[in-house]
Amino acid sequence: MAQPYSQIDTRDNIIVAIQDLPKSTIVNIAGKDFPLEEAIKQKHKFALYDFQIGDEIIMYGVLVGEAIQPIKRGAAITTKNIKHASAEFNSEQSKYKWTAPDISKYTERTFKGYHRADGSVGTRNYWLVIPLVFCENRNIDVVQDALMEALGYQTNKDYSVDTPKLIEKYKNGASPEELMETSIVHTTEELTKNRLFPNVDGIKFLKHDGGCGGIRQDSETLCRLLAGYITNSNVAGATILSLGCQNAQMDMLQNAIAEKDKNFQKPVYYLEQQQIGNERKFIETAVKKTFIGLSQTNKIDRKPAALNKLVLGLECGGSDGFSGISCNSALGYASDLLTALGGSPVLSEFPELNGVEQELINRCNEKEDAEKFANIMNRYSQRAKDVGSGFENNPSPGNIKDGLITDAMKSAGAAKKGGTSPVTSVLDYTEKVKTPGLNLLCTPGNDVESTTGLAGSGCNMIVFTTGLGTPTGNPVAPVLKMSSNTALFERMNDIIDINAGTVITGEDTIQSMGEKILDEIILVASGEKEAKAVLQNQNDFIPWKRGISL
């Protein structure tokens, strides 16, 4: 794609500027030359034809807007001359035929994972400490302080000071000179190398502001989400701290776990503060139980697993005008590869599927799923309108500044993450992924609420595409971040793992970049490489309360 402009789909009547284009630049599309009416910024679009008021604006082969002013051929497409418009849809399906990509180079590949009793395989081996209600958040902090640094796990500190070592030296009669020569500062890397439980990848603390107050449905949804985290293949067990009187009761969580896994076998320790009484005893019990759980978790080793055990969350955030062209499309190809291998990619963020609903409905294998998806989208859209908003308000100021000026335009690019394979299942928020192939999961477009939901539905890996940059991670599912452009990758290299900007410059094709993505996923899933979100201790966790969130 190393050219100054591009028509993404032959049906498109707007053209993308791959680089800044000066006014009067001669453009050639389908053998016809015309000059630009004005300078076009990189990532923005210009008109292929003259548009009149009411004319449809097409990109990615779908309706993304409507002209609200006359627009000359070669003029910029802006928020002042077009408005959001998207195609209507219904649950009636047309025939869909999929041609799977060549997977011959992957058929013998495996990853090294943690095999669970339910047949799933984790890419990490975590222990969770979870409050059932926000009242326990302070106690969670106490347990975290007691365990993390002492056991050699990453903390928010850049280093630790080993004062006990000085005390020991002093008691043994060390001189002031010897005390000065004693090394007592340890980096987080040094602490990690000396972990007491090397097979336990970490202890994760899922603090939240729910469990009481609000409406009863909020607590029920929270328990289903937490049950999803506990049953996630990346989790070995959990310690649950409950106050006792809150809406989110222990049996509510236990029932939610049983719904997700009838033969649940992981160790879970349930502790209720009002029943135990003394706070010190409560904390002491929580620390001891967690320590015992960690010692048992440490007995689990990584073993080879087929790639069909990968459940891959597909996420985007801070998108730009290149996102749909490079990183999202390349991730879509990786998604198709995984589907062909028997794995389970999961496409979320339903507000960002506005305008491509009919395409996804046509791709549903089952009529029931087509109807479920249409119903969820209609309800979500109507609830947004009922509170005075709508999907058309989804693009952020950053999106618009970098070329995504309508929600349908943003959505058409975002949907590319799902590739082209058939949809095998449609899931509402907190429902567990059980069917191989492309799953659609209802979450908001909010990055953290969405990634939180992906892990809660069973994703053991997440790839997060971005054009503007984002520090988002997840407590239990490693989040690989991928840039749409090379400038972003170089500017935020400390938090971004993969550069899809090489698709824009022509060094990679969608297919070659898609294979690079899958190769990276396999490395990280095997524990041979760590996602930068994990290295940066980015453990974002925000449960969705099912209110309107775009």
Secondary structure, 3 states (H helix, E strand, C coil): CCCCEECCCCCCCEEEECCCECCCCEEEECCEEEECCCCECCCCEEECCCECCCCEEEECCEEEEEECCCECCCCECCCCCEECCCCCCCCCCCCCCCCCCCCCCCCCCEEEEEECCCCCEECCCEEEEEECCHHHHHHHHHHHHHHHHHHCCCCCCCEEECHHHHHHHHHCCCCHHHHHHCCCEEEHHHHHHCCCCCCCCEEEECCCCCCCCCCHHHHHHHHHHHHHHHHCCCEEEEEEEECCCCCCCHHHHHHHHHHHCCCCCCCEEEEEHHHHCCHHHHHHHHHHHHHHHHHHHCCCCCEEEEHHHCEEEEEECCCCCCCCCCHHHHHHHHHHHHHHCCCEEEECCHHHHCCCHHHHHHHECCHHHHHHHHHHHHHHHHHHHHCCCCHHHCCCHHHHHCCCCCHHHHHHHHHHHHCCCCEEEEECCCCCCCCCCEEEECCCCCHHHHHHHHHHCCCCEEEEEECCCCCCCCCCCCEEEEECCHHHHHHCCCCCCEECHHHHHCCCCHHHHHHHHHHHHHHHHCCCCCCHHHHCCCCCCCCCCCCCCC
